[in-house]
Each structure stands twice: as structure tokens, then as C-alpha cells.
């Protein structure tokens, strides 16, 4: 079904790898310590907003 296809596409391992590599680079770029990240969804969104502003 369409839902199964979308679920499969959303869970490809390379997408996870790209996301966490991007996140790690932003943490280094802005000198954010990993122990301050307690809600990855909101923090990840915030980092993406900040990166668009700079």
C-alpha cells in the first residue's frame, strides 16, 4: 500500500546516517554539548532554523 511504501522510504538507513552526520556537524559548528540535547526533535528543528538564519 501507499502507507507501507512511504514507511519504507522514510526508514532507509542512509537517511538516518545523513541526519546524524548533519546533526553532529551542527553541534560542532555551534559548540553545543551533547548532554544539552534532551529532545532531539525540537533541538534538531531549532538547529536547522539557526543554520538558515546565518
C-alpha distance matrix in Angstrom:
0.0 3.8 5.5 5.3 6.3 8.8 10.0 10.8 12.6 14.4 15.7 17.4 20.9 22.6 21.5 23.0 26.1 26.5 26.3 28.9 31.1 31.1 31.8 34.6 36.1 36.3 37.8 40.5 41.0 41.7 43.3 41.0 41.5 38.5 40.0 39.7 35.9 34.8 31.8 29.9 27.5 30.5 32.7 30.2 29.8 33.6 34.2 32.0 33.9 37.2 36.4 35.7 39.0 41.1
3.8 0.0 3.8 5.5 5.1 6.2 8.6 9.9 10.7 12.3 14.4 16.1 19.8 21.1 19.4 21.3 24.3 24.3 23.9 26.8 29.0 28.6 29.4 32.4 33.7 33.6 35.3 38.0 38.3 39.0 40.8 38.6 39.4 36.6 38.2 37.7 33.9 33.0 29.7 27.7 25.2 27.9 30.2 27.6 26.9 30.6 31.3 28.9 30.6 34.0 33.2 32.3 35.6 37.8
5.5 3.8 0.0 3.8 5.4 5.1 6.1 8.6 9.9 10.5 12.3 14.7 18.2 19.9 18.1 19.3 22.7 22.9 22.1 24.7 27.2 26.9 27.3 30.3 31.9 31.7 33.1 36.0 36.5 36.9 38.5 36.2 36.7 33.8 35.2 34.7 30.9 29.8 26.6 24.8 22.3 25.1 27.5 25.1 24.6 28.4 29.2 27.1 28.9 32.2 31.7 31.1 34.3 36.5
5.3 5.5 3.8 0.0 3.8 5.5 5.0 6.1 8.7 9.9 10.7 12.8 16.1 18.2 17.0 18.1 21.3 22.1 21.6 24.0 26.4 26.6 27.1 29.8 31.6 31.8 33.1 35.7 36.6 37.2 38.6 36.3 36.6 33.5 34.9 34.9 31.1 30.0 27.1 25.1 23.1 26.3 28.3 25.8 25.8 29.6 30.1 28.1 30.3 33.4 32.7 32.4 35.7 37.6
6.3 5.1 5.4 3.8 0.0 3.8 5.4 5.2 6.3 8.6 10.1 11.3 15.0 16.4 15.2 17.1 20.0 20.3 20.3 23.0 25.0 25.1 26.1 28.7 30.2 30.5 32.2 34.6 35.2 36.2 37.7 35.7 36.3 33.4 35.2 35.1 31.3 30.7 27.7 25.3 23.3 26.4 28.2 25.3 25.2 29.0 29.1 26.9 29.2 32.2 31.1 30.7 34.2 35.9
8.8 6.2 5.1 5.5 3.8 0.0 3.8 5.4 5.1 6.1 8.7 10.5 14.1 15.3 13.4 15.2 18.3 18.2 17.8 20.6 22.8 22.5 23.3 26.2 27.6 27.6 29.3 31.9 32.3 33.0 34.8 32.7 33.4 30.6 32.5 32.0 28.2 27.7 24.6 22.2 19.9 22.9 24.7 21.9 21.6 25.4 25.7 23.4 25.6 28.7 27.8 27.2 30.7 32.5
10.0 8.6 6.1 5.0 5.4 3.8 0.0 3.8 5.5 5.2 6.3 9.1 12.3 14.3 12.5 13.4 16.8 17.5 16.7 19.1 21.6 21.7 22.1 24.8 26.7 26.8 28.0 30.7 31.6 32.2 33.6 31.3 31.6 28.6 30.2 30.0 26.2 25.4 22.5 20.3 18.4 21.7 23.5 20.9 21.1 24.9 25.1 23.3 25.7 28.7 27.9 27.9 31.2 33.0
10.8 9.9 8.6 6.1 5.2 5.4 3.8 0.0 3.8 5.5 5.3 6.7 10.1 12.1 11.3 12.6 15.4 16.4 16.4 18.7 20.8 21.4 22.2 24.5 26.3 26.9 28.3 30.6 31.6 32.6 33.9 31.9 32.1 29.1 31.0 31.2 27.4 26.9 24.4 21.8 20.3 23.8 25.1 22.2 22.8 26.5 26.3 24.4 27.2 29.9 28.7 28.8 32.4 33.7
12.6 10.7 9.9 8.7 6.3 5.1 5.5 3.8 0.0 3.8 5.5 5.8 9.6 10.4 9.0 11.3 13.9 14.1 14.4 17.1 18.8 19.0 20.3 22.8 24.1 24.7 26.4 28.7 29.3 30.5 32.0 30.3 30.9 28.2 30.4 30.3 26.6 26.5 23.9 20.9 19.3 22.5 23.6 20.4 20.8 24.5 24.1 21.9 24.6 27.3 25.8 25.8 29.4 30.7
14.4 12.3 10.5 9.9 8.6 6.1 5.2 5.5 3.8 0.0 3.8 5.9 9.0 10.1 7.7 9.1 12.4 12.5 11.9 14.6 16.8 16.8 17.5 20.2 21.8 22.0 23.5 26.1 26.8 27.6 29.1 27.1 27.7 24.9 27.0 26.8 23.0 22.9 20.1 17.3 15.5 18.8 20.0 17.0 17.4 21.2 20.9 19.0 21.7 24.4 23.3 23.5 26.9 28.4
15.7 14.4 12.3 10.7 10.1 8.7 6.3 5.3 5.5 3.8 0.0 3.8 6.2 8.6 7.2 7.5 10.7 12.0 11.7 13.5 16.0 16.7 17.3 19.4 21.4 22.1 23.2 25.6 26.8 27.8 28.8 26.8 26.9 23.8 25.8 26.1 22.4 22.2 19.9 17.0 16.1 19.7 20.5 17.7 18.8 22.4 21.9 20.5 23.5 25.9 24.7 25.4 28.8 30.0
17.4 16.1 14.7 12.8 11.3 10.5 9.1 6.7 5.8 5.9 3.8 0.0 3.8 5.5 5.5 6.9 9.0 10.3 11.2 13.1 14.7 15.9 17.1 18.9 20.6 21.8 23.2 25.1 26.2 27.7 28.7 27.1 27.3 24.4 26.8 27.3 23.8 24.0 22.0 18.9 18.2 21.7 22.1 18.9 20.3 23.7 22.6 21.0 24.3 26.4 24.7 25.5 29.1 29.8
20.9 19.8 18.2 16.1 15.0 14.1 12.3 10.1 9.6 9.0 6.2 3.8 0.0 3.8 5.4 5.2 6.3 8.7 9.9 10.8 12.3 14.2 15.4 16.5 18.4 20.1 21.1 22.7 24.3 25.9 26.6 25.1 25.0 22.0 24.5 25.4 22.1 22.6 21.1 17.9 18.0 21.5 21.3 18.2 20.3 23.3 21.8 20.8 24.4 26.0 24.2 25.5 29.0 29.3
22.6 21.1 19.9 18.2 16.4 15.3 14.3 12.1 10.4 10.1 8.6 5.5 3.8 0.0 3.8 5.4 4.9 6.0 8.5 9.9 10.3 12.0 14.0 15.1 16.3 18.2 19.8 21.0 22.2 24.2 25.2 24.1 24.5 21.9 24.8 25.6 22.3 23.4 22.0 18.4 18.5 21.7 21.1 17.7 19.6 22.5 20.6 19.2 22.8 24.3 22.1 23.3 26.8 26.9
21.5 19.4 18.1 17.0 15.2 13.4 12.5 11.3 9.0 7.7 7.2 5.5 5.4 3.8 0.0 3.8 5.4 5.1 6.1 8.7 9.9 10.5 12.1 14.1 15.3 16.5 18.2 20.0 20.9 22.5 23.8 22.5 23.1 20.6 23.5 23.7 20.3 21.2 19.3 15.7 15.3 18.4 18.1 14.6 16.2 19.3 17.7 16.1 19.6 21.4 19.4 20.4 24.0 24.5
23.0 21.3 19.3 18.1 17.1 15.2 13.4 12.6 11.3 9.1 7.5 6.9 5.2 5.4 3.8 0.0 3.8 5.5 5.1 6.2 8.5 9.8 10.5 12.1 14.2 15.4 16.3 18.3 19.8 21.1 21.9 20.2 20.4 17.6 20.2 20.8 17.3 18.2 16.6 13.1 13.4 16.7 16.2 13.1 15.3 18.2 16.7 15.9 19.5 21.0 19.5 21.0 24.3 24.7
26.1 24.3 22.7 21.3 20.0 18.3 16.8 15.4 13.9 12.4 10.7 9.0 6.3 4.9 5.4 3.8 0.0 3.8 5.4 5.4 6.1 8.5 9.8 10.5 12.2 14.3 15.3 16.6 18.2 20.1 20.6 19.5 19.7 17.2 20.2 21.1 18.0 19.5 18.5 14.9 15.8 18.8 17.5 14.4 17.0 19.4 17.2 16.6 20.4 21.3 19.3 21.2 24.5 24.3
26.5 24.3 22.9 22.1 20.3 18.2 17.5 16.4 14.1 12.5 12.0 10.3 8.7 6.0 5.1 5.5 3.8 0.0 3.8 5.6 5.2 6.0 8.5 9.9 10.6 12.3 14.2 15.5 16.3 18.4 19.6 18.8 19.7 17.7 21.0 21.2 18.3 20.1 18.8 15.0 15.4 17.9 16.6 13.1 15.2 17.5 15.1 14.0 17.7 18.7 16.3 17.9 21.3 21.1
26.3 23.9 22.1 21.6 20.3 17.8 16.7 16.4 14.4 11.9 11.7 11.2 9.9 8.5 6.1 5.1 5.4 3.8 0.0 3.8 5.5 5.1 6.1 8.6 9.9 10.6 12.2 14.3 15.2 16.5 17.8 16.4 17.4 15.2 18.3 18.2 15.0 16.7 15.1 11.3 11.6 14.1 13.0 9.5 11.7 14.2 12.1 11.3 15.0 16.2 14.4 16.2 19.4 19.6
28.9 26.8 24.7 24.0 23.0 20.6 19.1 18.7 17.1 14.6 13.5 13.1 10.8 9.9 8.7 6.2 5.4 5.6 3.8 0.0 3.8 5.3 4.9 5.9 8.5 9.7 10.3 12.2 13.9 15.3 15.8 14.3 14.6 12.3 15.4 15.9 13.0 14.9 14.2 10.6 12.1 14.5 12.7 9.9 13.0 14.9 12.5 12.8 16.5 17.0 15.5 17.9 20.8 20.6
31.1 29.0 27.2 26.4 25.0 22.8 21.6 20.8 18.8 16.8 16.0 14.7 12.3 10.3 9.9 8.5 6.1 5.2 5.5 3.8 0.0 3.8 5.4 5.1 6.2 8.7 9.9 10.7 12.2 14.4 15.0 14.5 15.2 13.5 17.1 17.7 15.3 17.7 17.3 13.7 15.2 17.2 14.9 12.0 14.9 16.3 13.3 13.4 17.1 17.1 14.9 17.5 20.3 19.5
31.1 28.6 26.9 26.6 25.1 22.5 21.7 21.4 19.0 16.8 16.7 15.9 14.2 12.0 10.5 9.8 8.5 6.0 5.1 5.3 3.8 0.0 3.8 5.5 5.2 6.3 8.7 10.0 10.4 12.4 13.9 13.4 15.0 13.8 17.4 17.1 14.7 17.3 16.5 12.9 13.7 15.2 12.9 9.7 12.1 13.3 10.2 9.8 13.5 13.6 11.2 13.7 16.6 16.0
31.8 29.4 27.3 27.1 26.1 23.3 22.1 22.2 20.3 17.5 17.3 17.1 15.4 14.0 12.1 10.5 9.8 8.5 6.1 4.9 5.4 3.8 0.0 3.8 5.4 5.2 6.2 8.7 9.7 10.7 11.8 10.4 11.8 10.4 13.8 13.4 10.9 13.6 13.0 9.6 11.1 12.3 9.7 7.1 10.2 11.1 8.2 9.0 12.6 12.5 11.1 14.0 16.5 16.1
34.6 32.4 30.3 29.8 28.7 26.2 24.8 24.5 22.8 20.2 19.4 18.9 16.5 15.1 14.1 12.1 10.5 9.9 8.6 5.9 5.1 5.5 3.8 0.0 3.8 5.5 5.1 6.3 8.6 10.1 10.2 9.5 10.2 9.1 12.8 13.2 11.5 14.6 14.9 11.9 14.1 15.3 12.2 10.4 13.7 14.0 10.8 12.3 15.6 14.7 13.3 16.6 18.6 17.6
36.1 33.7 31.9 31.6 30.2 27.6 26.7 26.3 24.1 21.8 21.4 20.6 18.4 16.3 15.3 14.2 12.2 10.6 9.9 8.5 6.2 5.2 5.4 3.8 0.0 3.8 5.5 5.2 6.0 8.7 9.6 10.2 11.9 11.8 15.6 15.5 14.1 17.5 17.6 14.6 16.3 16.9 13.8 11.7 14.4 14.3 10.6 11.6 14.8 13.4 11.2 14.6 16.6 15.0
36.3 33.6 31.7 31.8 30.5 27.6 26.8 26.9 24.7 22.0 22.1 21.8 20.1 18.2 16.5 15.4 14.3 12.3 10.6 9.7 8.7 6.3 5.2 5.5 3.8 0.0 3.8 5.3 4.8 6.1 8.0 8.1 10.7 11.1 14.5 13.6 12.3 15.7 15.6 12.8 14.2 14.2 10.9 9.3 11.5 10.8 7.1 8.6 11.4 9.8 8.2 11.8 13.4 12.2
37.8 35.3 33.1 33.1 32.2 29.3 28.0 28.3 26.4 23.5 23.2 23.2 21.1 19.8 18.2 16.3 15.3 14.2 12.2 10.3 9.9 8.7 6.2 5.1 5.5 3.8 0.0 3.8 5.5 5.5 5.6 4.8 7.0 7.6 11.0 10.4 9.7 13.3 14.0 11.8 14.1 14.0 10.3 9.8 12.6 11.5 8.4 11.0 13.5 11.7 11.1 14.8 15.9 14.7
40.5 38.0 36.0 35.7 34.6 31.9 30.7 30.6 28.7 26.1 25.6 25.1 22.7 21.0 20.0 18.3 16.6 15.5 14.3 12.2 10.7 10.0 8.7 6.3 5.2 5.3 3.8 0.0 3.8 5.5 4.8 6.5 8.3 9.6 13.1 13.0 13.0 16.7 17.7 15.5 17.8 17.7 14.1 13.4 16.1 14.9 11.5 13.7 16.1 13.8 12.6 16.3 17.3 15.3
41.0 38.3 36.5 36.6 35.2 32.3 31.6 31.6 29.3 26.8 26.8 26.2 24.3 22.2 20.9 19.8 18.2 16.3 15.2 13.9 12.2 10.4 9.7 8.6 6.0 4.8 5.5 3.8 0.0 3.8 5.6 7.9 10.8 12.6 15.8 14.9 14.9 18.6 19.1 16.9 18.6 18.0 14.4 13.6 15.5 13.9 10.4 12.2 14.1 11.4 9.8 13.5 14.1 11.7
41.7 39.0 36.9 37.2 36.2 33.0 32.2 32.6 30.5 27.6 27.8 27.7 25.9 24.2 22.5 21.1 20.1 18.4 16.5 15.3 14.4 12.4 10.7 10.1 8.7 6.1 5.5 5.5 3.8 0.0 3.8 5.5 9.1 11.5 14.1 12.5 12.9 16.6 17.2 15.6 17.3 16.1 12.5 12.6 14.3 11.9 8.9 11.6 12.8 9.7 9.5 13.2 13.1 11.2
43.3 40.8 38.5 38.6 37.7 34.8 33.6 33.9 32.0 29.1 28.8 28.7 26.6 25.2 23.8 21.9 20.6 19.6 17.8 15.8 15.0 13.9 11.8 10.2 9.6 8.0 5.6 4.8 5.6 3.8 0.0 3.8 6.4 9.4 11.8 10.9 12.1 15.9 17.3 16.1 18.4 17.4 13.7 14.2 16.5 14.3 11.6 14.7 16.1 13.2 13.2 16.9 16.9 15.0
41.0 38.6 36.2 36.3 35.7 32.7 31.3 31.9 30.3 27.1 26.8 27.1 25.1 24.1 22.5 20.2 19.5 18.8 16.4 14.3 14.5 13.4 10.4 9.5 10.2 8.1 4.8 6.5 7.9 5.5 3.8 0.0 3.8 6.4 8.6 7.3 8.4 12.1 13.6 12.7 15.3 14.3 10.5 11.7 14.2 12.1 10.0 13.5 15.0 12.6 13.3 17.0 17.1 16.0
41.5 39.4 36.7 36.6 36.3 33.4 31.6 32.1 30.9 27.7 26.9 27.3 25.0 24.5 23.1 20.4 19.7 19.7 17.4 14.6 15.2 15.0 11.8 10.2 11.9 10.7 7.0 8.3 10.8 9.1 6.4 3.8 0.0 3.8 5.5 5.7 7.5 10.9 13.3 12.8 16.0 15.5 11.9 13.3 16.3 14.7 12.9 16.4 18.1 16.1 16.8 20.5 20.8 19.8
38.5 36.6 33.8 33.5 33.4 30.6 28.6 29.1 28.2 24.9 23.8 24.4 22.0 21.9 20.6 17.6 17.2 17.7 15.2 12.3 13.5 13.8 10.4 9.1 11.8 11.1 7.6 9.6 12.6 11.5 9.4 6.4 3.8 0.0 3.8 5.4 5.5 8.5 11.0 10.3 13.8 14.1 10.9 12.0 15.4 14.6 13.0 16.2 18.4 17.1 17.6 21.1 22.0 21.4
40.0 38.2 35.2 34.9 35.2 32.5 30.2 31.0 30.4 27.0 25.8 26.8 24.5 24.8 23.5 20.2 20.2 21.0 18.3 15.4 17.1 17.4 13.8 12.8 15.6 14.5 11.0 13.1 15.8 14.1 11.8 8.6 5.5 3.8 0.0 3.8 5.4 7.2 10.6 11.1 14.8 14.6 12.0 13.9 17.0 16.0 15.3 18.6 20.4 19.2 20.3 23.7 24.2 23.9
39.7 37.7 34.7 34.9 35.1 32.0 30.0 31.2 30.3 26.8 26.1 27.3 25.4 25.6 23.7 20.8 21.1 21.2 18.2 15.9 17.7 17.1 13.4 13.2 15.5 13.6 10.4 13.0 14.9 12.5 10.9 7.3 5.7 5.4 3.8 0.0 3.8 6.1 9.0 10.0 13.1 12.1 9.4 12.0 14.6 13.1 12.8 16.4 17.6 16.4 18.0 21.2 21.4 21.4
35.9 33.9 30.9 31.1 31.3 28.2 26.2 27.4 26.6 23.0 22.4 23.8 22.1 22.3 20.3 17.3 18.0 18.3 15.0 13.0 15.3 14.7 10.9 11.5 14.1 12.3 9.7 13.0 14.9 12.9 12.1 8.4 7.5 5.5 5.4 3.8 0.0 3.8 5.9 6.2 9.6 9.3 6.7 9.0 11.8 11.2 11.0 14.2 15.8 15.4 16.7 19.7 20.5 20.9
34.8 33.0 29.8 30.0 30.7 27.7 25.4 26.9 26.5 22.9 22.2 24.0 22.6 23.4 21.2 18.2 19.5 20.1 16.7 14.9 17.7 17.3 13.6 14.6 17.5 15.7 13.3 16.7 18.6 16.6 15.9 12.1 10.9 8.5 7.2 6.1 3.8 0.0 3.8 6.1 9.1 9.1 8.0 10.5 12.9 12.8 13.5 16.3 17.8 17.9 19.5 22.1 23.0 23.8
31.8 29.7 26.6 27.1 27.7 24.6 22.5 24.4 23.9 20.1 19.9 22.0 21.1 22.0 19.3 16.6 18.5 18.8 15.1 14.2 17.3 16.5 13.0 14.9 17.6 15.6 14.0 17.7 19.1 17.2 17.3 13.6 13.3 11.0 10.6 9.0 5.9 3.8 0.0 3.8 5.6 5.8 6.2 8.4 10.2 10.8 12.2 14.3 15.7 16.5 18.2 20.3 21.5 22.7
29.9 27.7 24.8 25.1 25.3 22.2 20.3 21.8 20.9 17.3 17.0 18.9 17.9 18.4 15.7 13.1 14.9 15.0 11.3 10.6 13.7 12.9 9.6 11.9 14.6 12.8 11.8 15.5 16.9 15.6 16.1 12.7 12.8 10.3 11.1 10.0 6.2 6.1 3.8 0.0 3.8 5.7 5.1 5.6 8.2 9.6 10.1 11.8 13.9 15.0 16.0 18.1 19.8 20.9
27.5 25.2 22.3 23.1 23.3 19.9 18.4 20.3 19.3 15.5 16.1 18.2 18.0 18.5 15.3 13.4 15.8 15.4 11.6 12.1 15.2 13.7 11.1 14.1 16.3 14.2 14.1 17.8 18.6 17.3 18.4 15.3 16.0 13.8 14.8 13.1 9.6 9.1 5.6 3.8 0.0 3.8 5.6 5.2 6.2 8.6 10.0 10.7 12.4 14.3 15.5 16.9 18.8 20.5
30.5 27.9 25.1 26.3 26.4 22.9 21.7 23.8 22.5 18.8 19.7 21.7 21.5 21.7 18.4 16.7 18.8 17.9 14.1 14.5 17.2 15.2 12.3 15.3 16.9 14.2 14.0 17.7 18.0 16.1 17.4 14.3 15.5 14.1 14.6 12.1 9.3 9.1 5.8 5.7 3.8 0.0 3.8 5.5 5.1 6.1 8.6 9.9 10.6 12.2 14.2 15.5 16.7 18.7
32.7 30.2 27.5 28.3 28.2 24.7 23.5 25.1 23.6 20.0 20.5 22.1 21.3 21.1 18.1 16.2 17.5 16.6 13.0 12.7 14.9 12.9 9.7 12.2 13.8 10.9 10.3 14.1 14.4 12.5 13.7 10.5 11.9 10.9 12.0 9.4 6.7 8.0 6.2 5.1 5.6 3.8 0.0 3.8 5.3 4.9 6.1 8.6 9.8 10.4 12.1 14.2 15.3 16.6
30.2 27.6 25.1 25.8 25.3 21.9 20.9 22.2 20.4 17.0 17.7 18.9 18.2 17.7 14.6 13.1 14.4 13.1 9.5 9.9 12.0 9.7 7.1 10.4 11.7 9.3 9.8 13.4 13.6 12.6 14.2 11.7 13.3 12.0 13.9 12.0 9.0 10.5 8.4 5.6 5.2 5.5 3.8 0.0 3.8 5.4 5.2 6.3 8.7 9.9 10.6 12.6 14.5 15.7
29.8 26.9 24.6 25.8 25.2 21.6 21.1 22.8 20.8 17.4 18.8 20.3 20.3 19.6 16.2 15.3 17.0 15.2 11.7 13.0 14.9 12.1 10.2 13.7 14.4 11.5 12.6 16.1 15.5 14.3 16.5 14.2 16.3 15.4 17.0 14.6 11.8 12.9 10.2 8.2 6.2 5.1 5.3 3.8 0.0 3.8 5.5 5.1 6.3 8.7 9.9 10.8 12.7 14.7
33.6 30.6 28.4 29.6 29.0 25.4 24.9 26.5 24.5 21.2 22.4 23.7 23.3 22.5 19.3 18.2 19.4 17.5 14.2 14.9 16.3 13.3 11.1 14.0 14.3 10.8 11.5 14.9 13.9 11.9 14.3 12.1 14.7 14.6 16.0 13.1 11.2 12.8 10.8 9.6 8.6 6.1 4.9 5.4 3.8 0.0 3.8 5.4 5.1 6.2 8.6 10.0 10.8 12.6
34.2 31.3 29.2 30.1 29.1 25.7 25.1 26.3 24.1 20.9 21.9 22.6 21.8 20.6 17.7 16.7 17.2 15.1 12.1 12.5 13.3 10.2 8.2 10.8 10.6 7.1 8.4 11.5 10.4 8.9 11.6 10.0 12.9 13.0 15.3 12.8 11.0 13.5 12.2 10.1 10.0 8.6 6.1 5.2 5.5 3.8 0.0 3.8 5.4 5.1 6.1 8.7 10.0 10.8
32.0 28.9 27.1 28.1 26.9 23.4 23.3 24.4 21.9 19.0 20.5 21.0 20.8 19.2 16.1 15.9 16.6 14.0 11.3 12.8 13.4 9.8 9.0 12.3 11.6 8.6 11.0 13.7 12.2 11.6 14.7 13.5 16.4 16.2 18.6 16.4 14.2 16.3 14.3 11.8 10.7 9.9 8.6 6.3 5.1 5.4 3.8 0.0 3.8 5.5 5.1 6.3 8.8 10.3
33.9 30.6 28.9 30.3 29.2 25.6 25.7 27.2 24.6 21.7 23.5 24.3 24.4 22.8 19.6 19.5 20.4 17.7 15.0 16.5 17.1 13.5 12.6 15.6 14.8 11.4 13.5 16.1 14.1 12.8 16.1 15.0 18.1 18.4 20.4 17.6 15.8 17.8 15.7 13.9 12.4 10.6 9.8 8.7 6.3 5.1 5.4 3.8 0.0 3.8 5.5 5.2 6.5 9.0
37.2 34.0 32.2 33.4 32.2 28.7 28.7 29.9 27.3 24.4 25.9 26.4 26.0 24.3 21.4 21.0 21.3 18.7 16.2 17.0 17.1 13.6 12.5 14.7 13.4 9.8 11.7 13.8 11.4 9.7 13.2 12.6 16.1 17.1 19.2 16.4 15.4 17.9 16.5 15.0 14.3 12.2 10.4 9.9 8.7 6.2 5.1 5.5 3.8 0.0 3.8 5.4 5.2 6.5
36.4 33.2 31.7 32.7 31.1 27.8 27.9 28.7 25.8 23.3 24.7 24.7 24.2 22.1 19.4 19.5 19.3 16.3 14.4 15.5 14.9 11.2 11.1 13.3 11.2 8.2 11.1 12.6 9.8 9.5 13.2 13.3 16.8 17.6 20.3 18.0 16.7 19.5 18.2 16.0 15.5 14.2 12.1 10.6 9.9 8.6 6.1 5.1 5.5 3.8 0.0 3.8 5.4 5.4
35.7 32.3 31.1 32.4 30.7 27.2 27.9 28.8 25.8 23.5 25.4 25.5 25.5 23.3 20.4 21.0 21.2 17.9 16.2 17.9 17.5 13.7 14.0 16.6 14.6 11.8 14.8 16.3 13.5 13.2 16.9 17.0 20.5 21.1 23.7 21.2 19.7 22.1 20.3 18.1 16.9 15.5 14.2 12.6 10.8 10.0 8.7 6.3 5.2 5.4 3.8 0.0 3.8 5.6
39.0 35.6 34.3 35.7 34.2 30.7 31.2 32.4 29.4 26.9 28.8 29.1 29.0 26.8 24.0 24.3 24.5 21.3 19.4 20.8 20.3 16.6 16.5 18.6 16.6 13.4 15.9 17.3 14.1 13.1 16.9 17.1 20.8 22.0 24.2 21.4 20.5 23.0 21.5 19.8 18.8 16.7 15.3 14.5 12.7 10.8 10.0 8.8 6.5 5.2 5.4 3.8 0.0 3.8
41.1 37.8 36.5 37.6 35.9 32.5 33.0 33.7 30.7 28.4 30.0 29.8 29.3 26.9 24.5 24.7 24.3 21.1 19.6 20.6 19.5 16.0 16.1 17.6 15.0 12.2 14.7 15.3 11.7 11.2 15.0 16.0 19.8 21.4 23.9 21.4 20.9 23.8 22.7 20.9 20.5 18.7 16.6 15.7 14.7 12.6 10.8 10.3 9.0 6.5 5.4 5.6 3.8 0.0
